[in-house]
């Protein structure tokens, strides 16, 4: 499976900006529920993406692992009032 985004296909900045950081996605996310780490939640991953887009965060192997742990279940989408 190819990555959802890379240097040639960056994430949609408008979609990243739509996150209002409400946290409704947290209890819906299996990886957040299991590990309890913000960086392994949808909101945390969006913050990492935003940091990368703004040049504040480098996508190193440890950072990329937070994206790799996403199960792709999309439970966060139904929980999100902003539709992110």
PyMOL Python script that loads the backbone (N, CA, C, O; Angstrom):
from pymol import cmd

cmd.read_pdbstr("""\
ATOM      1  N   UNK A   1       0.844  -1.169   0.000  1.00  0.00           N
ATOM      2  CA  UNK A   1       0.000   0.000   0.000  1.00  0.00           C
ATOM      3  C   UNK A   1       0.894   1.239   0.000  1.00  0.00           C
ATOM      4  O   UNK A   1       1.879   1.294   0.736  1.00  0.00           O
ATOM      5  N   UNK A   2       0.555   2.227  -0.820  1.00  0.00           N
ATOM      6  CA  UNK A   2       1.345   3.452  -0.875  1.00  0.00           C
ATOM      7  C   UNK A   2       0.932   4.377   0.265  1.00  0.00           C
ATOM      8  O   UNK A   2      -0.193   4.301   0.759  1.00  0.00           O
ATOM      9  N   UNK A   3       1.858   5.259   0.684  1.00  0.00           N
ATOM     10  CA  UNK A   3       1.524   6.167   1.787  1.00  0.00           C
ATOM     11  C   UNK A   3       0.426   7.142   1.386  1.00  0.00           C
ATOM     12  O   UNK A   3       0.262   7.450   0.206  1.00  0.00           O
ATOM     13  N   UNK A   4      -0.323   7.625   2.370  1.00  0.00           N
ATOM     14  CA  UNK A   4      -1.394   8.580   2.102  1.00  0.00           C
ATOM     15  C   UNK A   4      -0.848   9.921   1.644  1.00  0.00           C
ATOM     16  O   UNK A   4      -1.505  10.643   0.894  1.00  0.00           O
ATOM     17  N   UNK A   5       0.352  10.253   2.095  1.00  0.00           N
ATOM     18  CA  UNK A   5       1.000  11.478   1.641  1.00  0.00           C
ATOM     19  C   UNK A   5       2.499  11.293   1.700  1.00  0.00           C
ATOM     20  O   UNK A   5       3.016  10.469   2.454  1.00  0.00           O
ATOM     21  N   UNK A   6       3.184  12.073   0.891  1.00  0.00           N
ATOM     22  CA  UNK A   6       4.646  12.075   0.870  1.00  0.00           C
ATOM     23  C   UNK A   6       5.095  13.429   0.338  1.00  0.00           C
ATOM     24  O   UNK A   6       4.278  14.339   0.203  1.00  0.00           O
ATOM     25  N   UNK A   7       6.379  13.575   0.036  1.00  0.00           N
ATOM     26  CA  UNK A   7       6.914  14.859  -0.425  1.00  0.00           C
ATOM     27  C   UNK A   7       6.261  15.315  -1.726  1.00  0.00           C
ATOM     28  O   UNK A   7       6.162  16.515  -1.984  1.00  0.00           O
ATOM     29  N   UNK A   8       5.820  14.376  -2.536  1.00  0.00           N
ATOM     30  CA  UNK A   8       5.198  14.718  -3.819  1.00  0.00           C
ATOM     31  C   UNK A   8       3.683  14.876  -3.720  1.00  0.00           C
ATOM     32  O   UNK A   8       3.061  15.482  -4.592  1.00  0.00           O
ATOM     33  N   UNK A   9       3.099  14.339  -2.675  1.00  0.00           N
ATOM     34  CA  UNK A   9       1.657  14.407  -2.440  1.00  0.00           C
ATOM     35  C   UNK A   9       1.416  14.826  -0.985  1.00  0.00           C
ATOM     36  O   UNK A   9       1.030  14.000  -0.157  1.00  0.00           O
ATOM     37  N   UNK A  10       1.645  16.108  -0.674  1.00  0.00           N
ATOM     38  CA  UNK A  10       1.509  16.548   0.723  1.00  0.00           C
ATOM     39  C   UNK A  10       0.053  16.535   1.182  1.00  0.00           C
ATOM     40  O   UNK A  10      -0.861  16.530   0.356  1.00  0.00           O
ATOM     41  N   UNK A  11      -0.163  16.529   2.497  1.00  0.00           N
ATOM     42  CA  UNK A  11      -1.531  16.579   3.017  1.00  0.00           C
ATOM     43  C   UNK A  11      -2.191  17.906   2.652  1.00  0.00           C
ATOM     44  O   UNK A  11      -1.510  18.910   2.443  1.00  0.00           O
ATOM     45  N   UNK A  12      -3.482  17.902   2.581  1.00  0.00           N
ATOM     46  CA  UNK A  12      -4.254  19.097   2.259  1.00  0.00           C
ATOM     47  C   UNK A  12      -4.206  20.059   3.453  1.00  0.00           C
ATOM     48  O   UNK A  12      -4.734  19.761   4.524  1.00  0.00           O
ATOM     49  N   UNK A  13      -3.571  21.206   3.252  1.00  0.00           N
ATOM     50  CA  UNK A  13      -3.423  22.177   4.350  1.00  0.00           C
ATOM     51  C   UNK A  13      -4.770  22.669   4.859  1.00  0.00           C
ATOM     52  O   UNK A  13      -4.920  22.920   6.055  1.00  0.00           O
ATOM     53  N   UNK A  14      -5.750  22.811   3.979  1.00  0.00           N
ATOM     54  CA  UNK A  14      -7.073  23.276   4.401  1.00  0.00           C
ATOM     55  C   UNK A  14      -7.732  22.255   5.327  1.00  0.00           C
ATOM     56  O   UNK A  14      -8.392  22.630   6.296  1.00  0.00           O
ATOM     57  N   UNK A  15      -7.557  20.982   5.033  1.00  0.00           N
ATOM     58  CA  UNK A  15      -8.127  19.935   5.876  1.00  0.00           C
ATOM     59  C   UNK A  15      -7.443  19.913   7.240  1.00  0.00           C
ATOM     60  O   UNK A  15      -8.101  19.741   8.266  1.00  0.00           O
ATOM     61  N   UNK A  16      -6.134  20.087   7.250  1.00  0.00           N
ATOM     62  CA  UNK A  16      -5.381  20.146   8.508  1.00  0.00           C
ATOM     63  C   UNK A  16      -5.866  21.330   9.343  1.00  0.00           C
ATOM     64  O   UNK A  16      -6.018  21.217  10.559  1.00  0.00           O
ATOM     65  N   UNK A  17      -6.106  22.460   8.690  1.00  0.00           N
ATOM     66  CA  UNK A  17      -6.548  23.669   9.390  1.00  0.00           C
ATOM     67  C   UNK A  17      -7.967  23.530   9.941  1.00  0.00           C
ATOM     68  O   UNK A  17      -8.338  24.247  10.871  1.00  0.00           O
ATOM     69  N   UNK A  18      -8.762  22.621   9.383  1.00  0.00           N
ATOM     70  CA  UNK A  18     -10.144  22.444   9.845  1.00  0.00           C
ATOM     71  C   UNK A  18     -10.245  21.807  11.228  1.00  0.00           C
ATOM     72  O   UNK A  18     -11.284  21.916  11.880  1.00  0.00           O
ATOM     73  N   UNK A  19      -9.187  21.147  11.683  1.00  0.00           N
ATOM     74  CA  UNK A  19      -9.212  20.522  13.004  1.00  0.00           C
ATOM     75  C   UNK A  19      -9.307  21.610  14.072  1.00  0.00           C
ATOM     76  O   UNK A  19      -8.485  22.525  14.112  1.00  0.00           O
ATOM     77  N   UNK A  20     -10.321  21.503  14.940  1.00  0.00           N
ATOM     78  CA  UNK A  20     -10.511  22.495  16.000  1.00  0.00           C
ATOM     79  C   UNK A  20      -9.964  22.005  17.343  1.00  0.00           C
ATOM     80  O   UNK A  20     -10.159  22.657  18.369  1.00  0.00           O
ATOM     81  N   UNK A  21      -9.283  20.859  17.337  1.00  0.00           N
ATOM     82  CA  UNK A  21      -8.611  20.310  18.522  1.00  0.00           C
ATOM     83  C   UNK A  21      -9.575  20.026  19.672  1.00  0.00           C
ATOM     84  O   UNK A  21      -9.209  20.147  20.841  1.00  0.00           O
ATOM     85  N   UNK A  22     -10.802  19.651  19.335  1.00  0.00           N
ATOM     86  CA  UNK A  22     -11.818  19.413  20.363  1.00  0.00           C
ATOM     87  C   UNK A  22     -11.575  18.122  21.149  1.00  0.00           C
ATOM     88  O   UNK A  22     -11.969  18.017  22.310  1.00  0.00           O
ATOM     89  N   UNK A  23     -10.926  17.144  20.516  1.00  0.00           N
ATOM     90  CA  UNK A  23     -10.642  15.887  21.191  1.00  0.00           C
ATOM     91  C   UNK A  23     -11.736  14.842  21.094  1.00  0.00           C
ATOM     92  O   UNK A  23     -11.612  13.778  21.700  1.00  0.00           O
ATOM     93  N   UNK A  24     -12.811  15.108  20.347  1.00  0.00           N
ATOM     94  CA  UNK A  24     -13.868  14.108  20.197  1.00  0.00           C
ATOM     95  C   UNK A  24     -13.345  12.828  19.550  1.00  0.00           C
ATOM     96  O   UNK A  24     -13.910  11.752  19.747  1.00  0.00           O
ATOM     97  N   UNK A  25     -12.271  12.948  18.782  1.00  0.00           N
ATOM     98  CA  UNK A  25     -11.696  11.782  18.098  1.00  0.00           C
ATOM     99  C   UNK A  25     -10.949  10.851  19.057  1.00  0.00           C
ATOM    100  O   UNK A  25     -10.779   9.669  18.760  1.00  0.00           O
ATOM    101  N   UNK A  26     -10.508  11.365  20.185  1.00  0.00           N
ATOM    102  CA  UNK A  26      -9.661  10.566  21.071  1.00  0.00           C
ATOM    103  C   UNK A  26     -10.312   9.268  21.540  1.00  0.00           C
ATOM    104  O   UNK A  26      -9.708   8.209  21.369  1.00  0.00           O
ATOM    105  N   UNK A  27     -11.512   9.294  22.121  1.00  0.00           N
ATOM    106  CA  UNK A  27     -12.092   8.025  22.577  1.00  0.00           C
ATOM    107  C   UNK A  27     -12.509   7.103  21.431  1.00  0.00           C
ATOM    108  O   UNK A  27     -12.752   5.917  21.654  1.00  0.00           O
ATOM    109  N   UNK A  28     -12.594   7.627  20.218  1.00  0.00           N
ATOM    110  CA  UNK A  28     -12.956   6.802  19.060  1.00  0.00           C
ATOM    111  C   UNK A  28     -11.749   6.099  18.456  1.00  0.00           C
ATOM    112  O   UNK A  28     -11.905   5.160  17.674  1.00  0.00           O
ATOM    113  N   UNK A  29     -10.549   6.545  18.811  1.00  0.00           N
ATOM    114  CA  UNK A  29      -9.325   6.035  18.188  1.00  0.00           C
ATOM    115  C   UNK A  29      -8.759   4.845  18.969  1.00  0.00           C
ATOM    116  O   UNK A  29      -8.380   4.990  20.131  1.00  0.00           O
ATOM    117  N   UNK A  30      -8.701   3.672  18.335  1.00  0.00           N
ATOM    118  CA  UNK A  30      -8.193   2.491  19.047  1.00  0.00           C
ATOM    119  C   UNK A  30      -6.751   2.631  19.529  1.00  0.00           C
ATOM    120  O   UNK A  30      -6.419   2.142  20.608  1.00  0.00           O
ATOM    121  N   UNK A  31      -5.891   3.286  18.757  1.00  0.00           N
ATOM    122  CA  UNK A  31      -4.496   3.400  19.195  1.00  0.00           C
ATOM    123  C   UNK A  31      -4.368   4.364  20.368  1.00  0.00           C
ATOM    124  O   UNK A  31      -3.546   4.145  21.259  1.00  0.00           O
ATOM    125  N   UNK A  32      -5.163   5.422  20.381  1.00  0.00           N
ATOM    126  CA  UNK A  32      -5.127   6.329  21.525  1.00  0.00           C
ATOM    127  C   UNK A  32      -5.685   5.635  22.770  1.00  0.00           C
ATOM    128  O   UNK A  32      -5.120   5.751  23.857  1.00  0.00           O
ATOM    129  N   UNK A  33      -6.783   4.921  22.606  1.00  0.00           N
ATOM    130  CA  UNK A  33      -7.387   4.209  23.740  1.00  0.00           C
ATOM    131  C   UNK A  33      -6.405   3.193  24.318  1.00  0.00           C
ATOM    132  O   UNK A  33      -6.313   3.042  25.536  1.00  0.00           O
ATOM    133  N   UNK A  34      -5.681   2.505  23.458  1.00  0.00           N
ATOM    134  CA  UNK A  34      -4.741   1.478  23.899  1.00  0.00           C
ATOM    135  C   UNK A  34      -3.516   2.070  24.585  1.00  0.00           C
ATOM    136  O   UNK A  34      -3.134   1.623  25.667  1.00  0.00           O
ATOM    137  N   UNK A  35      -2.894   3.080  23.959  1.00  0.00           N
ATOM    138  CA  UNK A  35      -1.624   3.601  24.466  1.00  0.00           C
ATOM    139  C   UNK A  35      -1.752   4.907  25.249  1.00  0.00           C
ATOM    140  O   UNK A  35      -0.879   5.222  26.058  1.00  0.00           O
ATOM    141  N   UNK A  36      -2.816   5.669  25.027  1.00  0.00           N
ATOM    142  CA  UNK A  36      -3.026   6.905  25.764  1.00  0.00           C
ATOM    143  C   UNK A  36      -2.049   8.020  25.447  1.00  0.00           C
ATOM    144  O   UNK A  36      -1.886   8.948  26.239  1.00  0.00           O
ATOM    145  N   UNK A  37      -1.394   7.940  24.293  1.00  0.00           N
ATOM    146  CA  UNK A  37      -0.431   8.983  23.905  1.00  0.00           C
ATOM    147  C   UNK A  37      -1.056   9.899  22.858  1.00  0.00           C
ATOM    148  O   UNK A  37      -1.583   9.436  21.847  1.00  0.00           O
ATOM    149  N   UNK A  38      -0.992  11.187  23.111  1.00  0.00           N
ATOM    150  CA  UNK A  38      -1.553  12.179  22.195  1.00  0.00           C
ATOM    151  C   UNK A  38      -1.020  12.003  20.775  1.00  0.00           C
ATOM    152  O   UNK A  38      -1.770  12.139  19.809  1.00  0.00           O
ATOM    153  N   UNK A  39       0.260  11.704  20.647  1.00  0.00           N
ATOM    154  CA  UNK A  39       0.852  11.569  19.312  1.00  0.00           C
ATOM    155  C   UNK A  39       0.340  10.343  18.563  1.00  0.00           C
ATOM    156  O   UNK A  39       0.561  10.225  17.358  1.00  0.00           O
ATOM    157  N   UNK A  40      -0.332   9.439  19.247  1.00  0.00           N
ATOM    158  CA  UNK A  40      -0.936   8.278  18.602  1.00  0.00           C
ATOM    159  C   UNK A  40      -2.450   8.425  18.517  1.00  0.00           C
ATOM    160  O   UNK A  40      -3.185   7.437  18.498  1.00  0.00           O
ATOM    161  N   UNK A  41      -2.900   9.668  18.467  1.00  0.00           N
ATOM    162  CA  UNK A  41      -4.317   9.976  18.292  1.00  0.00           C
ATOM    163  C   UNK A  41      -4.473  10.768  16.993  1.00  0.00           C
ATOM    164  O   UNK A  41      -3.492  11.304  16.479  1.00  0.00           O
ATOM    165  N   UNK A  42      -5.680  10.848  16.462  1.00  0.00           N
ATOM    166  CA  UNK A  42      -5.875  11.661  15.261  1.00  0.00           C
ATOM    167  C   UNK A  42      -5.468  13.122  15.480  1.00  0.00           C
ATOM    168  O   UNK A  42      -4.819  13.725  14.625  1.00  0.00           O
ATOM    169  N   UNK A  43      -5.850  13.680  16.619  1.00  0.00           N
ATOM    170  CA  UNK A  43      -5.497  15.072  16.904  1.00  0.00           C
ATOM    171  C   UNK A  43      -3.987  15.245  16.978  1.00  0.00           C
ATOM    172  O   UNK A  43      -3.452  16.236  16.481  1.00  0.00           O
ATOM    173  N   UNK A  44      -3.303  14.300  17.589  1.00  0.00           N
ATOM    174  CA  UNK A  44      -1.847  14.363  17.679  1.00  0.00           C
ATOM    175  C   UNK A  44      -1.180  14.224  16.326  1.00  0.00           C
ATOM    176  O   UNK A  44      -0.205  14.914  16.029  1.00  0.00           O
ATOM    177  N   UNK A  45      -1.709  13.326  15.505  1.00  0.00           N
ATOM    178  CA  UNK A  45      -1.146  13.146  14.162  1.00  0.00           C
ATOM    179  C   UNK A  45      -1.362  14.396  13.318  1.00  0.00           C
ATOM    180  O   UNK A  45      -0.486  14.784  12.545  1.00  0.00           O
ATOM    181  N   UNK A  46      -2.519  15.024  13.462  1.00  0.00           N
ATOM    182  CA  UNK A  46      -2.776  16.273  12.741  1.00  0.00           C
ATOM    183  C   UNK A  46      -1.798  17.345  13.200  1.00  0.00           C
ATOM    184  O   UNK A  46      -1.301  18.116  12.379  1.00  0.00           O
ATOM    185  N   UNK A  47      -1.513  17.408  14.495  1.00  0.00           N
ATOM    186  CA  UNK A  47      -0.536  18.378  15.006  1.00  0.00           C
ATOM    187  C   UNK A  47       0.849  18.110  14.420  1.00  0.00           C
ATOM    188  O   UNK A  47       1.574  19.048  14.088  1.00  0.00           O
ATOM    189  N   UNK A  48       1.218  16.839  14.292  1.00  0.00           N
ATOM    190  CA  UNK A  48       2.508  16.504  13.682  1.00  0.00           C
ATOM    191  C   UNK A  48       2.543  16.912  12.213  1.00  0.00           C
ATOM    192  O   UNK A  48       3.549  17.438  11.738  1.00  0.00           O
ATOM    193  N   UNK A  49       1.449  16.673  11.494  1.00  0.00           N
ATOM    194  CA  UNK A  49       1.375  17.071  10.087  1.00  0.00           C
ATOM    195  C   UNK A  49       1.469  18.584   9.973  1.00  0.00           C
ATOM    196  O   UNK A  49       2.192  19.102   9.123  1.00  0.00           O
ATOM    197  N   UNK A  50       0.738  19.294  10.829  1.00  0.00           N
ATOM    198  CA  UNK A  50       0.775  20.757  10.806  1.00  0.00           C
ATOM    199  C   UNK A  50       2.191  21.251  11.075  1.00  0.00           C
ATOM    200  O   UNK A  50       2.664  22.168  10.404  1.00  0.00           O
ATOM    201  N   UNK A  51       2.862  20.662  12.038  1.00  0.00           N
ATOM    202  CA  UNK A  51       4.241  21.036  12.332  1.00  0.00           C
ATOM    203  C   UNK A  51       5.161  20.801  11.149  1.00  0.00           C
ATOM    204  O   UNK A  51       6.053  21.606  10.881  1.00  0.00           O
ATOM    205  N   UNK A  52       4.948  19.701  10.442  1.00  0.00           N
ATOM    206  CA  UNK A  52       5.763  19.405   9.261  1.00  0.00           C
ATOM    207  C   UNK A  52       5.483  20.406   8.147  1.00  0.00           C
ATOM    208  O   UNK A  52       6.409  20.873   7.484  1.00  0.00           O
ATOM    209  N   UNK A  53       4.215  20.738   7.938  1.00  0.00           N
ATOM    210  CA  UNK A  53       3.860  21.703   6.895  1.00  0.00           C
ATOM    211  C   UNK A  53       4.430  23.086   7.186  1.00  0.00           C
ATOM    212  O   UNK A  53       4.799  23.820   6.269  1.00  0.00           O
ATOM    213  N   UNK A  54       4.498  23.435   8.467  1.00  0.00           N
ATOM    214  CA  UNK A  54       5.013  24.750   8.863  1.00  0.00           C
ATOM    215  C   UNK A  54       6.524  24.755   9.040  1.00  0.00           C
ATOM    216  O   UNK A  54       7.116  25.801   9.302  1.00  0.00           O
ATOM    217  N   UNK A  55       7.149  23.591   8.899  1.00  0.00           N
ATOM    218  CA  UNK A  55       8.601  23.504   9.022  1.00  0.00           C
ATOM    219  C   UNK A  55       9.105  23.393  10.447  1.00  0.00           C
ATOM    220  O   UNK A  55      10.305  23.520  10.691  1.00  0.00           O
ATOM    221  N   UNK A  56       8.197  23.156  11.399  1.00  0.00           N
ATOM    222  CA  UNK A  56       8.585  23.043  12.804  1.00  0.00           C
ATOM    223  C   UNK A  56       8.933  21.614  13.211  1.00  0.00           C
ATOM    224  O   UNK A  56       9.612  21.402  14.216  1.00  0.00           O
ATOM    225  N   UNK A  57       8.476  20.641  12.441  1.00  0.00           N
ATOM    226  CA  UNK A  57       8.678  19.228  12.756  1.00  0.00           C
ATOM    227  C   UNK A  57       9.273  18.520  11.553  1.00  0.00           C
ATOM    228  O   UNK A  57       8.779  18.661  10.434  1.00  0.00           O
ATOM    229  N   UNK A  58      10.326  17.765  11.781  1.00  0.00           N
ATOM    230  CA  UNK A  58      10.886  16.926  10.727  1.00  0.00           C
ATOM    231  C   UNK A  58      10.225  15.557  10.804  1.00  0.00           C
ATOM    232  O   UNK A  58       9.983  15.034  11.892  1.00  0.00           O
ATOM    233  N   UNK A  59       9.938  14.988   9.652  1.00  0.00           N
ATOM    234  CA  UNK A  59       9.353  13.650   9.628  1.00  0.00           C
ATOM    235  C   UNK A  59      10.489  12.631   9.714  1.00  0.00           C
ATOM    236  O   UNK A  59      10.954  12.096   8.708  1.00  0.00           O
ATOM    237  N   UNK A  60      10.908  12.390  10.931  1.00  0.00           N
ATOM    238  CA  UNK A  60      11.953  11.404  11.214  1.00  0.00           C
ATOM    239  C   UNK A  60      11.291  10.033  11.368  1.00  0.00           C
ATOM    240  O   UNK A  60      10.065   9.931  11.384  1.00  0.00           O
ATOM    241  N   UNK A  61      12.093   8.996  11.481  1.00  0.00           N
ATOM    242  CA  UNK A  61      11.524   7.653  11.670  1.00  0.00           C
ATOM    243  C   UNK A  61      10.632   7.570  12.913  1.00  0.00           C
ATOM    244  O   UNK A  61       9.539   7.009  12.833  1.00  0.00           O
ATOM    245  N   UNK A  62      11.063   8.113  14.064  1.00  0.00           N
ATOM    246  CA  UNK A  62      10.174   8.049  15.235  1.00  0.00           C
ATOM    247  C   UNK A  62       8.851   8.794  15.017  1.00  0.00           C
ATOM    248  O   UNK A  62       7.806   8.339  15.482  1.00  0.00           O
ATOM    249  N   UNK A  63       8.885   9.922  14.323  1.00  0.00           N
ATOM    250  CA  UNK A  63       7.653  10.666  14.043  1.00  0.00           C
ATOM    251  C   UNK A  63       6.782   9.872  13.071  1.00  0.00           C
ATOM    252  O   UNK A  63       5.570   9.773  13.260  1.00  0.00           O
ATOM    253  N   UNK A  64       7.390   9.318  12.050  1.00  0.00           N
ATOM    254  CA  UNK A  64       6.641   8.541  11.052  1.00  0.00           C
ATOM    255  C   UNK A  64       5.941   7.343  11.683  1.00  0.00           C
ATOM    256  O   UNK A  64       4.883   6.929  11.209  1.00  0.00           O
ATOM    257  N   UNK A  65       6.509   6.787  12.734  1.00  0.00           N
ATOM    258  CA  UNK A  65       5.882   5.639  13.403  1.00  0.00           C
ATOM    259  C   UNK A  65       4.497   5.982  13.950  1.00  0.00           C
ATOM    260  O   UNK A  65       3.616   5.124  14.009  1.00  0.00           O
ATOM    261  N   UNK A  66       4.311   7.242  14.349  1.00  0.00           N
ATOM    262  CA  UNK A  66       2.992   7.650  14.845  1.00  0.00           C
ATOM    263  C   UNK A  66       1.953   7.570  13.727  1.00  0.00           C
ATOM    264  O   UNK A  66       0.795   7.238  13.983  1.00  0.00           O
ATOM    265  N   UNK A  67       2.352   7.868  12.504  1.00  0.00           N
ATOM    266  CA  UNK A  67       1.435   7.736  11.367  1.00  0.00           C
ATOM    267  C   UNK A  67       1.223   6.268  11.016  1.00  0.00           C
ATOM    268  O   UNK A  67       0.119   5.853  10.667  1.00  0.00           O
ATOM    269  N   UNK A  68       2.288   5.499  11.114  1.00  0.00           N
ATOM    270  CA  UNK A  68       2.214   4.076  10.769  1.00  0.00           C
ATOM    271  C   UNK A  68       1.318   3.290  11.721  1.00  0.00           C
ATOM    272  O   UNK A  68       0.779   2.250  11.343  1.00  0.00           O
ATOM    273  N   UNK A  69       1.152   3.772  12.949  1.00  0.00           N
ATOM    274  CA  UNK A  69       0.315   3.045  13.905  1.00  0.00           C
ATOM    275  C   UNK A  69      -1.177   3.265  13.674  1.00  0.00           C
ATOM    276  O   UNK A  69      -2.003   2.560  14.254  1.00  0.00           O
ATOM    277  N   UNK A  70      -1.526   4.231  12.835  1.00  0.00           N
ATOM    278  CA  UNK A  70      -2.940   4.450  12.506  1.00  0.00           C
ATOM    279  C   UNK A  70      -3.486   3.202  11.822  1.00  0.00           C
ATOM    280  O   UNK A  70      -2.890   2.701  10.868  1.00  0.00           O
ATOM    281  N   UNK A  71      -4.612   2.705  12.306  1.00  0.00           N
ATOM    282  CA  UNK A  71      -5.208   1.492  11.761  1.00  0.00           C
ATOM    283  C   UNK A  71      -6.012   1.746  10.489  1.00  0.00           C
ATOM    284  O   UNK A  71      -6.359   0.804   9.776  1.00  0.00           O
ATOM    285  N   UNK A  72      -6.307   3.003  10.203  1.00  0.00           N
ATOM    286  CA  UNK A  72      -7.112   3.324   9.028  1.00  0.00           C
ATOM    287  C   UNK A  72      -8.574   2.945   9.186  1.00  0.00           C
ATOM    288  O   UNK A  72      -9.281   2.769   8.194  1.00  0.00           O
ATOM    289  N   UNK A  73      -9.032   2.817  10.418  1.00  0.00           N
ATOM    290  CA  UNK A  73     -10.406   2.379  10.670  1.00  0.00           C
ATOM    291  C   UNK A  73     -11.434   3.485  10.417  1.00  0.00           C
ATOM    292  O   UNK A  73     -12.621   3.207  10.247  1.00  0.00           O
ATOM    293  N   UNK A  74     -10.980   4.725  10.392  1.00  0.00           N
ATOM    294  CA  UNK A  74     -11.816   5.896  10.124  1.00  0.00           C
ATOM    295  C   UNK A  74     -12.841   6.194  11.221  1.00  0.00           C
ATOM    296  O   UNK A  74     -13.782   6.951  10.988  1.00  0.00           O
ATOM    297  N   UNK A  75     -12.676   5.618  12.400  1.00  0.00           N
ATOM    298  CA  UNK A  75     -13.587   5.909  13.510  1.00  0.00           C
ATOM    299  C   UNK A  75     -13.511   7.384  13.895  1.00  0.00           C
ATOM    300  O   UNK A  75     -14.491   7.956  14.370  1.00  0.00           O
ATOM    301  N   UNK A  76     -12.358   7.989  13.692  1.00  0.00           N
ATOM    302  CA  UNK A  76     -12.183   9.404  14.013  1.00  0.00           C
ATOM    303  C   UNK A  76     -13.051  10.293  13.123  1.00  0.00           C
ATOM    304  O   UNK A  76     -13.518  11.345  13.559  1.00  0.00           O
ATOM    305  N   UNK A  77     -13.265   9.877  11.893  1.00  0.00           N
ATOM    306  CA  UNK A  77     -14.034  10.685  10.943  1.00  0.00           C
ATOM    307  C   UNK A  77     -15.478  10.831  11.413  1.00  0.00           C
ATOM    308  O   UNK A  77     -16.040  11.925  11.353  1.00  0.00           O
ATOM    309  N   UNK A  78     -16.075   9.752  11.873  1.00  0.00           N
ATOM    310  CA  UNK A  78     -17.466   9.836  12.324  1.00  0.00           C
ATOM    311  C   UNK A  78     -17.587  10.592  13.644  1.00  0.00           C
ATOM    312  O   UNK A  78     -18.650  11.134  13.947  1.00  0.00           O
ATOM    313  N   UNK A  79     -16.519  10.637  14.430  1.00  0.00           N
ATOM    314  CA  UNK A  79     -16.544  11.347  15.708  1.00  0.00           C
ATOM    315  C   UNK A  79     -16.260  12.839  15.552  1.00  0.00           C
ATOM    316  O   UNK A  79     -16.537  13.617  16.465  1.00  0.00           O
ATOM    317  N   UNK A  80     -15.717  13.242  14.420  1.00  0.00           N
ATOM    318  CA  UNK A  80     -15.244  14.616  14.231  1.00  0.00           C
ATOM    319  C   UNK A  80     -16.365  15.564  13.808  1.00  0.00           C
ATOM    320  O   UNK A  80     -16.964  15.374  12.750  1.00  0.00           O
ATOM    321  N   UNK A  81     -16.657  16.590  14.628  1.00  0.00           N
ATOM    322  CA  UNK A  81     -17.696  17.546  14.245  1.00  0.00           C
ATOM    323  C   UNK A  81     -17.278  18.445  13.079  1.00  0.00           C
ATOM    324  O   UNK A  81     -18.133  19.033  12.417  1.00  0.00           O
ATOM    325  N   UNK A  82     -15.978  18.555  12.824  1.00  0.00           N
ATOM    326  CA  UNK A  82     -15.487  19.381  11.715  1.00  0.00           C
ATOM    327  C   UNK A  82     -15.345  18.585  10.420  1.00  0.00           C
ATOM    328  O   UNK A  82     -15.068  19.157   9.365  1.00  0.00           O
ATOM    329  N   UNK A  83     -15.533  17.284  10.496  1.00  0.00           N
ATOM    330  CA  UNK A  83     -15.430  16.446   9.312  1.00  0.00           C
ATOM    331  C   UNK A  83     -14.020  16.195   8.837  1.00  0.00           C
ATOM    332  O   UNK A  83     -13.800  15.848   7.676  1.00  0.00           O
ATOM    333  N   UNK A  84     -13.051  16.373   9.744  1.00  0.00           N
ATOM    334  CA  UNK A  84     -11.659  16.139   9.369  1.00  0.00           C
ATOM    335  C   UNK A  84     -11.424  14.648   9.331  1.00  0.00           C
ATOM    336  O   UNK A  84     -10.313  14.206   9.037  1.00  0.00           O
TER     337      UNK A  84
END
""", "prot")
cmd.dss("prot")
cmd.show_as("cartoon", "prot")
cmd.util.cbc("prot")
cmd.orient("prot")
